[in-house]
């Protein structure tokens, strides 16, 4: 015969309940750890992505003025060539 605890519930029933609660707790803890790990990996990816964006922005900040100055230089050369062509045309006509 099984030993009885308070309220007529056997000790094996208590151990089954304790085992079930422990199992549910362990599963819940594992799920929490998995979600936490997933969030950390996601944050890590975000920080790597953010640092990549910052690097690209830094490169663009350095590159854009150079590109603008090159464009300005090319525009100046083009205007100079047009002026030279007009002078040459005026010289031939005049």
C-alpha positions as CSV (number, residue, x, y, z in Angstrom):
1,X,0.0,0.0,0.0
2,X,1.2,3.5,-0.8
3,X,2.0,5.9,1.9
4,X,-0.7,8.7,2.1
5,X,0.0,12.4,2.6
6,X,-2.4,15.0,3.7
7,X,-5.8,15.0,2.0
8,X,-5.5,11.4,1.0
9,X,-3.1,12.0,-1.9
10,X,-0.3,9.5,-2.3
11,X,3.4,10.5,-2.3
12,X,3.8,9.2,-5.9
13,X,1.1,11.6,-7.0
14,X,3.1,14.4,-5.4
15,X,6.3,13.3,-7.1
16,X,4.4,13.1,-10.4
17,X,3.2,16.7,-9.9
18,X,6.6,17.9,-8.9
19,X,8.2,16.1,-11.8
20,X,5.6,17.7,-14.2
21,X,6.2,21.2,-12.7
22,X,9.9,20.7,-13.0
23,X,9.6,19.6,-16.6
24,X,7.4,22.5,-17.5
25,X,9.8,24.9,-15.7
26,X,12.8,23.5,-17.5
27,X,11.0,23.7,-20.9
28,X,10.0,27.3,-20.1
29,X,13.5,28.2,-19.1
30,X,14.9,26.6,-22.3
31,X,12.5,28.6,-24.4
32,X,13.4,31.8,-22.6
33,X,17.1,31.1,-23.1
34,X,16.5,30.4,-26.8
35,X,14.6,33.6,-27.3
36,X,17.2,35.6,-25.4
37,X,20.0,34.1,-27.5
38,X,18.0,34.9,-30.7
39,X,17.6,38.5,-29.5
40,X,21.3,38.8,-28.7
41,X,22.2,37.4,-32.2
42,X,19.8,39.9,-33.7
43,X,21.3,42.8,-31.8
44,X,24.7,41.7,-32.8
45,X,23.7,41.6,-36.4
46,X,22.1,45.1,-36.0
47,X,25.3,46.5,-34.6
48,X,27.3,45.0,-37.4
49,X,24.9,46.3,-39.9
50,X,24.9,49.7,-38.2
51,X,28.7,49.8,-38.2
52,X,28.7,48.9,-41.9
53,X,26.3,51.8,-42.6
54,X,28.5,54.2,-40.6
55,X,31.5,53.1,-42.6
56,X,29.8,53.6,-45.9
57,X,28.6,57.0,-44.6
58,X,32.2,58.0,-43.7
59,X,33.4,56.9,-47.1
60,X,30.7,58.8,-48.8
61,X,31.5,61.9,-46.7
62,X,35.1,61.7,-47.9
63,X,34.2,60.8,-51.4
64,X,31.4,63.1,-52.2
65,X,33.4,66.4,-51.9
66,X,36.1,64.8,-54.1
67,X,33.4,63.8,-56.7
68,X,31.9,67.3,-56.5
69,X,35.3,68.9,-57.0
70,X,36.0,66.6,-60.0
71,X,32.6,67.4,-61.4
72,X,33.2,71.1,-60.9
73,X,36.6,70.8,-62.6
74,X,35.1,69.0,-65.5
75,X,32.3,71.6,-65.8
76,X,35.0,74.3,-65.8
77,X,37.0,72.5,-68.5
78,X,33.9,72.1,-70.6
79,X,33.0,75.8,-70.2
80,X,36.6,76.6,-71.1
81,X,36.5,74.4,-74.2
82,X,33.2,76.1,-75.3
83,X,34.7,79.5,-74.8
84,X,37.8,78.5,-76.8
85,X,35.6,77.2,-79.6
86,X,33.6,80.4,-79.6
87,X,36.8,82.5,-79.8
88,X,38.1,80.3,-82.5
89,X,34.8,80.6,-84.5
90,X,34.8,84.4,-83.9
91,X,38.4,84.6,-85.1
92,X,37.6,82.6,-88.2
93,X,34.5,84.7,-89.0
94,X,35.9,88.0,-87.9
